[in-house]
Amino acid sequence: MKRVLFVPLAILGVGVAVVMLLIETRPKAVPTVIEALAPLIRVQTLSPISWQLFVDAQGTVKPRTESELKAQVPGEVVWVADALVPGGFFEAGDSLLRLNPADYEADLESARALLARTESEAGRARKELRRQRSLADRSVASQARIDDAETAAHVAESGLREALARLGRAERDLGRTEIYAPYSGRVRSEGVDPGQFVSRGEALAKIYAVDYAEVRLPIPDRELRYLDIPLGYRDSPKRRRPAVEGVYSIDDLSKAGEGSAEGPRVVLRAEFAGENHAWEGQIVRTEGEIDPKSRMVTVVARIEDPYGRKDDEGRPPLSVGLFVEVEITGRVIPNAMVIPRSALHEGERVLVLDSEDRLYYRPVDVLRTERELVVIEGGLEAGERIAVSPLPDAIEGMLVRAREEEGTTGQERGAS
């Protein structure tokens, strides 16, 4: 009986001894201090650069000068120039259309005959007046005869002036039977054929000049601050170059006109015949009103020699009616701070790093946002570092690890 109880107790004792041995020989943990790792962010060091501003716009090409040819005298059309067709080109002074001059030649001959007759009558009346006055000096002629002679002389002179006026009109009417081009241009439309009888004032054709083309460009009024456009009265030098932060009034715009000062350069781009082409021009004036609904201001760009008459560079013509994308060259900001758009946070603030790599929010004055870049006009200094990594949960004084990044702030975009 005692032997039966001894075996289990012996086994239990051995197990307890093994457990105690394991507890005593177990490895002991060494406590260590865990350091918080600051987040790694991208930063850029600011440096002022020269930055060229541009304003984008769209418009349709239109002729600077457009006219409607009308008949000044009635008559039958006897000849039409080959160029007087839609799309036809002509030079200044070219004959475009001729009416039958027979009736007007007859009127001119009649006016010449009337003038000859009235000249003879006027000469005779003047001679008679001199004779009556001579007789009156010798007390031979009465006062009544002198009065009659003076009246006849005045009537003859009036008839002579009337005959001269009729001769002038007859000459002008005969000259109006042939219509000449008032300028070098192109025919937009025509509605006359040989044998057709036209009345005075009847429209014959629509033409436009090809020396210049113009494009009306609506732009938001706030974009004017980016352009160096003459807005003062007759391009007053004192008002031509406003400050970037200036405000333009409607009165300024209403007085804007086409002056001698050279306006901003523009580049027009369009697809023509399956290829992309570009033309150059300049802003010449600002139209005098702001649209009260859209707050848009219309500036006018002018392109010289749109059809390549003076120099053929192999480019297609800038045809009337073509829709173009326009890039207007704006002002140059000499000491601009340009940062990535990712560096700008809500409320127009940026994260600036101090000497200990801690973040602090700072408000800035944004001049303009251009796609992925932001032009800053105030609030930042040269040599400061800003965070360009997205940090939606950043807090004031947060410690970070900075990694310098080369970006747009090291480049310059000067005037072309």
Buried (B, 14 or more C-beta within 10 A) or exposed (E): EEEEEEEEEEEEEEEEEEEEEEEEEEEEEEEEEEEEEEEEBBBBBBBBBEBBBBBEBEBEBBBBBEBEBBBBBBBBBBEBBEBBEEEBBBEEEBBBBBBBBEBBBEBBEEBBEBBEEBBEBBEEBBEBBEEBBEBBEEEEBEEEBBEBBBEBBEEBBEBBEEBBEBBEEBBEBBBBBBBEBBBBBBBBEBEBEEEEEBEEEBBBBBBBBBBBBBBBBBBEBEBBBBBBBBBBBEBEEEBBBBEEEEEBEEEBBBBBBBBEBEBBBBBBEBEBEEEEBEBEBBBBBBBBEBEEEEEBBBBBBBBEBBBBEEEEEEEBBBBBEBEBBBBBBBBBBEEBBBBBEBBBBEEEBBBBBEEEBBBBEEEBEBBBEBEEBBBBBEBBEEEBBBBBBEBEEBEEEBEBEBEEBEBBBEEEBEEE
